[in-house]
Amino acid sequence: MREIILFSLPSIAASLLEPLSSVVDTALVGHIDTTMLAALAVGTTLLSSFTWVFNFLVHASTSAVASSDQSEVGGSTRVSLTIALIVGLVTALLLYVFRLPLYQLMGSPDLSPSDIDQYFIPRLIGHPFAILFMTSMSLLRGLSRVNLALVFVMITTGLNIFLSWLFLYPMNIGLSGAAWGTVLANGLGMLFCFIALFLEPRIRESFKKLPPKEHWFKFGKNSLNLFGRSVFLTGSLFFGAKLAAAEGEVALASHQILLQVWLFVSFFIDGVAITANIKGSSFSGTKQAQSFIHLTKRVLSLGAILGLGFSLFYFFFESFTQSLFTSDPKVLELIGSIWPWIVLSQIPNALAFVYDGLLFGLGPVGGFVFVRRWMMVGALAVFLPIALSFDGLMGVWIGLISLNLFRLASGFWSVGHLQKRIA
């Protein structure tokens, strides 16, 4: 357990810092104007949706590098970065062309396209940087350079927070200021990661060597399964935001705050899931069944402890946490009605995230197939019916919590089933 904790700490810290810039943007904007916060919610939901859909670049890249031979690391890096560049450029272009229909699809009737454009267009300019930064960070983690990844995240997150505050308050640029702060920070983070990657002898020696077709096929197959998983997870979050937007800007602003609180925990626990992915890929790739079983027990115990810690924090510091984001009494009242569900769901949420990491680590023996299959079932058969069965924002959050309970149950069964394949 001590080894797992020490290995996980840098990843936990890095994962904790990654969403911090969005949390701070939400808090800074929320204390200026509720309409601006609603516009921020639309922009971040669209961008997050089209980033998380391609989240396979993170998990497939980490797994590929962690399980690669010395001579294949450069090829794995080349494949990941090439796909990331293409994905970033194409999605940015498509989102710009179709942004107005997308605004209409999910935006609140109280918002105008120009309100959302202030945040969305600058973020689109930096979207390729964000995708490449995300992918290169996953490659560093796969190479077990988690401490270096932590340093880069600390620098870029600090810069993001400072620039967002500077552009929003002293310079009074408006909502676009928060967007440009994120864009500049992501560009700098991408540059740092590129330098670190190409200073790695393992990468330099084999980067120019074209990977064999089998490598592309394996990466593509794993990516396809993870893409399917991300589509249904992102679709659930997108549809939830659309339901919130239909209730008006107060509900949408409340949803944005709740989502930041929710995602903050998920990114924190993702640090443990990254350990499960990196170590699990190594153990499953080398058929070390007993080591994988021990890993499973340790990371699940750590996840449960962290989940309990967040439940207690949100219970005892409810008013403090909510006041960080807004002082609007209508928003606070709506958030307060859903808050008990947020408190109660943290332990099962944490375990569900850890099980996802274990399944990513079981990618070499078929874990990605199970991740995709169960997420599809959960989104269509659990989240969607529940979200539509309850009125207002409450239905969205009961649906999301139920989806994670289903992910926990399916993860428990899938990991137990796939462990037998290692032996």
N, C-alpha and C positions, 0 to 999 in steps of 0.2 A: 504493500500500500504506500509506503514511504517513497519508493521509486516512482510509482505512478503519479503521486502528488507532485513530486519535484519535476517530473517530466511534463506534467500538465500545467503547472503554474504559468510558464511563459505563454502557452497557448490560451489559457484562461484570460490572462491579462490582455493579450492581443485581441482576443475575441470580444472581451469586454470593452475595449477602446474603439473597436471598429464601428459599432452603432452609436457611440457616444456623440459623434458630430451631429447625427440626425436628432438625437435626444436634445442636444443643446440648441440646434436650429429651431426645433419645436418649442422649446422653452423661451428662447429669445423672441421669436415671432409671436408666440402666444400672449406675451405680456405687452405687445404693441397693439394688435388688432385681431379680433376673432375672424374677420373676413379674410385677412392675409393668411391666417392659420388654416382656414378651409382651403384656400388656393394652394398652399403648401402641401396639404394632405392629398389633393388631386395629383399634383406633380410628382410627389414622392411615391404614391401608389403606382402610378403608371411606370415610372422609372424602375421601382423595385420589382414590379411584375415582370418587366422585360429584362431585368438583371437576374432574378431568381430562376426564370425559365431556363437560363443558360448556366445555372449553378453546377451543372455537370462538369464544367471546366475546373471547378474547385476540387470536387471529390474524386473525379476520374484522374486528374493530374496528380493529386497527392498520392493516390493509390498506385498509379503507374510508376512514379518516380521511386516510391518506397519499396516497391517489389521488383524494380529493374536491376539487371546486372550492371556492373561498372561500365561496360562498353555500350550500354543502351540508354544511359541517363541523358546524354546529350540529345539523342533522338527523341526521347520522351518529351524533353523540354521544347524541342523544335516543333513537334506536333502540337503541343498545348498552346504555345504562343502564336503559331500560325492561325489556328482555329479561333483563338481569342481575338486576334486582330480583325479577322473577317467578320466575326460575330459583332464586334463593337461598331465597326463602320456601317454594316448593313442595317443593324437595328436602329442606330441613330438616324440614318436616312429615312427609314420607313416610319419611325415615330414622328419625325418632322413633317413628312408628307401627309400622314393620317392623323395628326394631332387634333384637329378640330372635330372630326367625328368621334375620336376617343374622349375628348372633353365632354361632348354631348352625351356620350354613352354613360359616363360615370360621374359627371360633374353635378354639383348642386345647382338647382335653378336660380339660386341667389348670386351665382358667380358669372362673370363675363369671361370670354376667352382671353382678353387682354390681362385680366387679373392673374390667370394661370400662366400665361406666356412669360411673365416677368421672372418666374422661377424656372419654368420648364425648358425654355430655349437655351439659356446658358448651360443648364445641366446636360442638354443634348450635345452641345459642343464638346463637353468633357466626357461624354459617355464612353468612347473608346478607351480613354485613359483609365476610367474606373474598371472596365472589364479586364484590361491588361494588368492593372495593379492587383486586382482580385486573383487573377490566375498566377501571376508571378509570386504572390505571397503563398499560395498553395504549393507551388514548386519548392520554395524555400522550406516550408514545413515538411514536405515529403523527403527532403534531404536532411531532415532533423536539425535544421538551422532555425529552430523556434525562437531562440534568444535574439538572433539578429532580426527575425520578423517582428518580434516585440518592439525592438528599438525603432524600427521603421514606422510601425503603427503609432507609437508614442509621439514621434516627431510630426507625422502628418496629421494626427488627430489634434495635437496641440495647435498646429498652424491653422487647421480648419476652424477650430473654435475661436482663435484670436481674430482671424480674418472676417469670420461671420459677425462677430461682435463689432469689429472696426467698421465694416461696411454698413451694418444696420443702425448703429447708434452714433458714433462720432461723425462719420461721413454721411449718414442719413441717405444712403443710396436706395433703400427700399428692399423689397423681397428679393430682387435680383442679386443683392449683396450677399445674402446667405448662399445663393447658388454659386456665385463666383468664388466664394471662400472654399466650397467643397471641390470645385473644378481645379483650382490651383493646387490644393493639397493633394488631390489624387494624382495630378500630373507629376508632382515632386516625388510622391511615394512610388510611382511607376519607375521613375528614373533611378531612384535608390535601389530598387529591387533588380532592375536590369544590370546595374553595375555589379551588384553582389553575385548574381547568377553567373555572369560571364567571367568573374574572377575565380569561379570554382573550376579546378583542374578537370574534374569528372565531366563537366559540361563542355569546356573548351575543346577537349580532346576528341569528342565525338559529335559535336553540334553540327558540323558541316557535312557529316556523313548522313546520307539519306536513309531514314529508317526503313526496314523491310516492310513489305506489304502486310505481313502478319501483324506487325506492330500497329499499323494504321487500322487494320480490321478490328483488332482487340480493343483499341482505344475507342473506335467508332461504335462498336457493339455496346461497350460499357456506357459510353456517352448517350447512346440512344435510350437505354433503360433509365438513366438518370434524368434525361430530358423529359421522358414521359412522367416520371415522378414529379419533376419541377412544374410541369404544365398543370397538373391537377392540384398541387399545393398552391401555386401562384393563382390559379383560377379561383380557388376557394377564397383567398385573400382579396382578390380583385372583386369578386362578386359580393363579398362582405362589405367592401368599401362602397360599392354601388348602392347596396341596400341602405347604408348609412347616409349616403349623399341624397337619396330620395326623401329622407326625413328632414332635410334642411341643413343649413350651415352649422347650427349648434350641435346636431347629432354627428355631423362629419368632423367637426373640430374635436368633439369628445372621443370619437373613434380614433382619430389620429393620436391623441394622448394615450389612450388605452393601448393602442398598437405599439407605441414606443416603449411603454412599461413592459408589455408582453415580450417584444423582440429583444429588449435589453437582457432579460433573463435567458432567452433562447440562445443569444450570442455568447453569454457567459458560460452556459452549460456546453456550448459548442466547443469550448476549449477542451473539455473532457472527451467529447465525441471525436475531436481531432486526434487525441491520444489513442482512442480505440481504433480509429482508422489507420494511423501510421503503424502502431504495434500489431494490430490485427492483420493488416495486409502482409506484414513480414512473417507472422506466425502461420497464417493460412497458406501463404505462398510456399513456405518451406515445410508444410505438413506437421507443425508443432501443435498438436491438438491439446495436450495438457496445458501448455503455456497459454493458449487462447482461452481455455476454461478459467484459469486463474485470472487472466486479464478481465474477463467478463464479470467475475465476482467483484473485483476491485473497482472497476469504473462504475458499475451500478451502485455500489455502496457510496462512492464519492458523489455520484449524481443525486442520490436520495438525500444525503446530508446537505448539499447545496440547495436543493429544492425546498427542504424544510427551513433553511435559513432565510430564503426569500419569502416564504409564506409568513414567517414570524415578523420579518421587517415590514412587509406590506400591511400586516395586521396592526402593529403597534405604531407605525408611522404613516398611516393613511393620509391624514390631513397635510402633513409635511410634504409627502411625495406629490400629491395632487397640486399643491400650491406652487410647486416648482414650475408648473407648466402654464397655469392660468389663474386669474382672479375673477373670471366671469362667473357669476352665481348660477346662471342657467347651465353652463357647461359642468360646473362642479356638482350640481344636483344630479345630472344625468350620469356622470362618472360614478358618483357615490352609490347609485342604485345597482351598478354592475360590479362594484369593487369586491364584495364578498366572494363572488365566483372567481375573480382573479386570485384572491388569497388562497382559496381551497384547491385551486388547480395546479399549484406550483410543483408539488412532488410528482404527480403523474406526468406533468409536462417534462420535467427534468429527466425522468426515466425514459420517456418516449424519445427525447433527443439523443440520449446515450445509446439506446438501441439502434437508432439510425446510424450512429457512428460505428457500432459493431457490425452492422450489415454492410456498410461501406468497406470495412476491413475484411469482410468475407467476399468481397468482389471477385477475387481469383477463383472462388468455388461457387459462384452464382448468386452472391448476395444482392447485386444490383437488380437482378430480375425480380426478386421478392420486394425490394424497395418500390419499384415501379408498379407492380401488381397491386400491392396493398394500399398504396396511396390513391390509385384510381378507384378502388372499391370504397375507400373511406370518404373521398370527396363526393362521389355520386350517391352512395347509399347511406352515408352518415351525416356529413355536413349539410348538403343541399336540402334534404327533407326537413332537418331540424331548423335550419335558418329560415325556411319559409313557413314553418309551423307557428312561430312566435312573432309577435308584433314588434316593430321598431328595432333599436340597437340591441336589445336583450337577446333577440333571436340569433343575431350574428355571433354574439359571444358564447352563447350556449352551444351553438353549432361548432365553433372553433375548439372549444374545450372538449366537446364530444369527439371531434376528429382526433385530437391528441390522445384521448383514452383508447380509441380504436388503434392508433399507431402503437401505443404501449402494448396492447394485447397481441397484435399481429407481430410486433417485433419480438416479443417473448417467444412466440411459437416458432418464428422463422429462424432465429438464432439457435434455438435448441435443435431444430431440424438440420440446419446447415453445418453445425459443429461435427456431426457424424461423417460428413464428407471429407473433413480434414484428415481424419484417421484413415 
